[in-house]
Protein backbone atom coordinates (compact mmCIF):
# COMPACT_ATOMS: atom_id res chain seq x y z
CA UNK A 1 0.00 0.00 0.00
CA UNK A 2 1.46 3.33 -1.06
CA UNK A 3 1.07 6.44 1.02
CA UNK A 4 0.52 9.36 -1.26
CA UNK A 5 0.23 12.97 -0.15
CA UNK A 6 -3.58 12.89 -0.13
CA UNK A 7 -3.61 9.99 2.30
CA UNK A 8 -1.15 11.80 4.55
CA UNK A 9 -3.29 14.96 4.50
CA UNK A 10 -6.40 12.97 5.37
CA UNK A 11 -4.59 11.20 8.21
CA UNK A 12 -3.25 14.48 9.60
CA UNK A 13 -6.68 16.08 9.33
CA UNK A 14 -8.30 13.24 11.23
CA UNK A 15 -5.63 13.12 13.94
CA UNK A 16 -5.57 16.85 14.63
CA UNK A 17 -9.28 17.31 14.11
CA UNK A 18 -10.25 14.63 16.59
CA UNK A 19 -7.58 15.23 19.22
CA UNK A 20 -8.34 18.90 19.76
CA UNK A 21 -12.12 18.53 20.29
CA UNK A 22 -11.48 15.69 22.75
CA UNK A 23 -9.14 17.90 24.76
CA UNK A 24 -11.66 20.76 24.69
CA UNK A 25 -14.52 18.50 25.79
CA UNK A 26 -12.41 17.37 28.74
CA UNK A 27 -11.64 20.95 29.71
CA UNK A 28 -15.28 22.00 29.37
CA UNK A 29 -16.40 19.08 31.53
CA UNK A 30 -13.73 19.73 34.17
CA UNK A 31 -14.48 23.42 34.47
CA UNK A 32 -18.23 22.79 34.51
CA UNK A 33 -17.96 20.27 37.31
CA UNK A 34 -15.58 22.54 39.25
CA UNK A 35 -18.08 25.39 38.99
CA UNK A 36 -20.97 23.15 40.05
CA UNK A 37 -18.91 22.13 43.08
CA UNK A 38 -18.33 25.79 43.98
CA UNK A 39 -21.91 26.90 43.37
CA UNK A 40 -24.39 24.00 43.64
CA UNK A 41 -27.40 26.32 43.42
CA UNK A 42 -26.52 27.22 39.82
CA UNK A 43 -26.03 23.60 38.76
CA UNK A 44 -28.84 23.59 36.19
CA UNK A 45 -27.59 26.71 34.38
CA UNK A 46 -23.97 25.52 34.46
CA UNK A 47 -24.93 22.06 33.22
CA UNK A 48 -26.94 23.52 30.33
CA UNK A 49 -24.06 25.76 29.27
CA UNK A 50 -21.64 22.86 29.64
CA UNK A 51 -23.70 20.60 27.37
CA UNK A 52 -24.03 23.34 24.74
CA UNK A 53 -20.26 23.85 24.78
CA UNK A 54 -19.66 20.12 24.47
CA UNK A 55 -22.08 19.93 21.54
CA UNK A 56 -20.23 22.72 19.72
CA UNK A 57 -16.87 21.04 20.33
CA UNK A 58 -18.25 17.74 19.06
CA UNK A 59 -19.60 19.48 15.96
CA UNK A 60 -16.03 20.45 15.09
CA UNK A 61 -15.08 16.76 15.05
CA UNK A 62 -17.99 16.03 12.71
CA UNK A 63 -16.88 18.84 10.39
CA UNK A 64 -13.39 17.35 10.36
CA UNK A 65 -14.82 14.00 9.33
CA UNK A 66 -16.65 15.64 6.42
CA UNK A 67 -13.50 17.52 5.36
CA UNK A 68 -11.44 14.32 5.55
CA UNK A 69 -13.96 12.48 3.38
CA UNK A 70 -13.96 15.32 0.84
CA UNK A 71 -10.16 15.23 0.71
CA UNK A 72 -10.13 11.46 0.31
CA UNK A 73 -12.73 11.21 -2.46
CORVENGI-V198179 format. One record per backbone hydrogen bond with DSSP energy under -1.0 kcal/mol. NH is the residue of the N-H (numbers start at 1). CO is the residue of the C=O. If there is no record, write none. Layout:
BEGIN
{{NH CO} {NH CO}}
END
This chain:
BEGIN
{{8 4} {9 5} {10 6} {11 7} {12 8} {13 9} {14 10} {15 11} {16 12} {17 13} {18 14} {19 15} {20 16} {22 18} {23 19} {24 20} {25 21} {26 22} {27 23} {28 24} {29 25} {30 26} {31 27} {32 28} {33 29} {34 30} {35 31} {36 32} {37 33} {38 34} {39 35} {42 39} {43 40} {46 42} {47 43} {48 44} {49 45} {50 46} {51 47} {52 48} {53 49} {54 50} {55 51} {56 52} {57 53} {58 54} {59 55} {60 56} {61 57} {62 58} {63 59} {64 60} {65 61} {66 62} {67 63} {68 64} {69 65} {70 66} {71 67} {72 68} {73 69}}
END
